[in-house]
Amino acid sequence: MKKHSGQDRSLTSRWRPATQAVRGGTWRSEHGETSEALYLTSGYTYDTAEDVAARFAGEQAGMQYSRFQNPTVQMLEERIALMEGAEACKAQATGMAAMTSALLCMLSSGDHVVAGRAAFGSCRWILDNVLNRFGITHSIVDARENEQWRDAIQPNTKVFFFETPANPTLDIVDLEYVCGLARENGITTIVDNAFATPILQRPLDFGADVVAYSATKLMDGQGRVLAGAVCGTDEWINGKLSPFQRNTGPIISPFNAWVVLKGLETLELRAMRQSENALKVGKFMATRVERMLHPGLPSHPQHNLVRKQMTAAGPIFSFILEDRAQAMAMLNAMQLCDISNNIGDSRTLLCHPASTTHNNMGPQKRAEAGVEEGMIRINVGLEDPDDIIEDLDQALTAVGL
Ligand SMILES: *Cc1c(COP(=O)(O)O)cnc(C)c1O
């Protein structure tokens, strides 16, 4: 297999993100294919017994087994690393495999984690049900409040873990402050950047240490595959995370990696257009619904912070109706947009977090996380925004708003 200029870091690292999204990490076979090849193989063969021995001894570059390396997966990893401005990246089977691997490779028994209150339900579940079994404790803070991060630091605090914007309350974390605070105190920051992707926000530019992804969301963006990725320093990714993955196996299928690789080619177009559509739909919703959580609108209390650290506000916002019954009735009245708990998709999707993604938290933790009973989260897609608005309009009318 022939190395393409896409593998020469001294060249590709100079390319801008939109170029990297299309060309970064490309690796062409002897056939010179235009589109990246899908290497759907679990293993590899060797010319000689000495070759395989040299590879297993780490003396010869090349593939050994697809739990260790796969050319399609490596193209995806290289492309994401380039887009993120990271030294290295490893891909995983799902976003949750990415979060779990990142946390387990950073923490040991006796350590303490500070995490943002609003978080993807399963991220919170790992803290409560996995890490605590190994003597890793945590504190939950209102991630919007800088001083809460400072006050939560204990002598054994090892990791700050948060999303921004957060699901589903669209809380924004002040990246520069919180990452700076972590650095001063020898704490590692792990940022779940699923809502933004490197197109809308690059946490490493603000001092984050590790960026973790559900690539299922905007990166695939067309509702097809589950995927995850973790970005960080070469030393940590290749020294810690890579051996962990080789031996525990949360590996992405080459097919899924290939689908995400193709998705990245249009990521910038989709992320920017969906952000634009979400702004237009949000402006309409603000005329009909009193309480909105839309990071792109000046009514969002942290709108200035959004403007400082994001290039656009993304496709997702939430609004709050009177109660669960009204929220459910509105979802049932939608005609074009779908009821679905996925996000980042090119289709407009609506979901009631309290009864779905955040159901297993129970009412008390939901209240603490700001997930209200009347809250609806919307992912605005690539449809004509006027059609989305007309659909929302008739559904709001149907529930008496
Ligand atoms: C979806 C999501 C995850 C989990 O990703 P999967 O690919 O579904 O495993 C983690 N964090 C955030 C913010 C998400 O939206």
The ligand as a Gaussian input file, in Angstrom:
#p B3LYP/6-31G(d) Opt

LIG

0 1
 C      -24.886000      10.390000      22.179000
 C      -23.955000      10.959000      23.158000
 C      -23.049000      10.143000      23.829000
 C      -23.007000       8.638000      23.616000
 O      -22.658000       8.296000      22.318000
 P      -23.054000       6.891000      21.613000
 O      -22.414000       6.983000      20.296000
 O      -24.550000       6.845000      21.574000
 O      -22.518000       5.808000      22.487000
 C      -22.169000      10.734000      24.732000
 N      -22.204000      12.060000      24.951000
 C      -23.063000      12.889000      24.317000
 C      -23.035000      14.331000      24.607000
 C      -23.967000      12.373000      23.398000
 O      -24.820000      13.187000      22.784000

